[in-house]
Amino acid sequence: MQIKNLVKSSKNNFIKKEFQEEKKVDINILLNRVKIEKKDAIKKNFLITAGALGTLAITGIITIL
């Protein structure tokens, strides 16, 4: 089913545009994308934390010597 709308353009003219009403979204795809993004964020935070702790450890070893 298509709905026809009139859209006002920048020159104050009306242009006909067609929009499709039926657009399906698969919720499982969206949920999987959110899970993957969370896993990526956890990995990123882990790497940053490991890098910071490694830097502190190396600085501490150099300071002791």
Contact map, one row per residue, 1 for C-alpha under 8 A:
11100000000000000001110000000000000000000000000000000000000000000
11110000000000000111100000000000000000000000000000000000000000000
11111000000000000111100000000000000000000000000000000000000000000
01111100000000011110000000000000000000000000000000000000000000000
00111110000000011110000000000000000000000000000000000000000000000
00011111000001111000000000000000000000000000000000000000000000000
00001111100001111000000000000000000000000000000000000000000000000
00000111110111100000000000000000000000000000000000000000000000000
00000011111111100000000000000000000000000000000000000000000000000
00000001111110000000000000000000000000000000000000000000000000000
00000000111110000000000000000000000000000000000000000000000000000
00000001111111000000000000000000000000000000000000000000000000000
00000001111111100000000000000000000000000000000000000000000000000
00000111100111110000000000000000000000000000000000000000000000000
00000111100011111000000000000000000000000000000000000000000000000
00011110000001111100000000000000000000000000000000000000000000000
00011110000000111110000000000000000000000000000000000000000000000
01111000000000011111000000000000000000000000000000000000000000000
01111000000000001111100000000000000000000000000000000000000000000
11100000000000000111111000000000000000000000000000000000000000000
11100000000000000011111000000000000000000000000000000000000000000
10000000000000000001111100000000000000000000000000000000000000000
00000000000000000001111110000000000000000000000000000000000000000
00000000000000000000011111000000000000000000000000000000000000000
00000000000000000000001111100000000000000000000000000000000000000
00000000000000000000000111111100000000000000000000000000000000000
00000000000000000000000011111110000000000000000000000000000000000
00000000000000000000000001111111000000000000000000000000000000000
00000000000000000000000001111111100000000000000000000000000000000
00000000000000000000000001111111110000000000000000000000000000000
00000000000000000000000000111111111000000000000000000000000000000
00000000000000000000000000011111111100000000000000000000000000000
00000000000000000000000000001111111110000000000000000000000000000
00000000000000000000000000000111111111000000000000000000000000000
00000000000000000000000000000011111111100000000000000000000000000
00000000000000000000000000000001111111110000000000000000000000000
00000000000000000000000000000000111111111000000000000000000000000
00000000000000000000000000000000011111111100000000000000000000000
00000000000000000000000000000000001111111110000000000000000000000
00000000000000000000000000000000000111111111000000000000000000000
00000000000000000000000000000000000011111111100000000000000000000
00000000000000000000000000000000000001111111110000000000000000000
00000000000000000000000000000000000000111111111000000000000000000
00000000000000000000000000000000000000011111111100000000000000000
00000000000000000000000000000000000000001111111110000000000000000
00000000000000000000000000000000000000000111111111000000000000000
00000000000000000000000000000000000000000011111111100000000000000
00000000000000000000000000000000000000000001111111110000000000000
00000000000000000000000000000000000000000000111111111000000000000
00000000000000000000000000000000000000000000011111111100000000000
00000000000000000000000000000000000000000000001111111110000000000
00000000000000000000000000000000000000000000000111111111000000000
00000000000000000000000000000000000000000000000011111111100000000
00000000000000000000000000000000000000000000000001111111110000000
00000000000000000000000000000000000000000000000000111111111000000
00000000000000000000000000000000000000000000000000011111111100000
00000000000000000000000000000000000000000000000000001111111110000
00000000000000000000000000000000000000000000000000000111111111000
00000000000000000000000000000000000000000000000000000011111111100
00000000000000000000000000000000000000000000000000000001111111110
00000000000000000000000000000000000000000000000000000000111111111
00000000000000000000000000000000000000000000000000000000011111111
00000000000000000000000000000000000000000000000000000000001111111
00000000000000000000000000000000000000000000000000000000000111111
00000000000000000000000000000000000000000000000000000000000011111
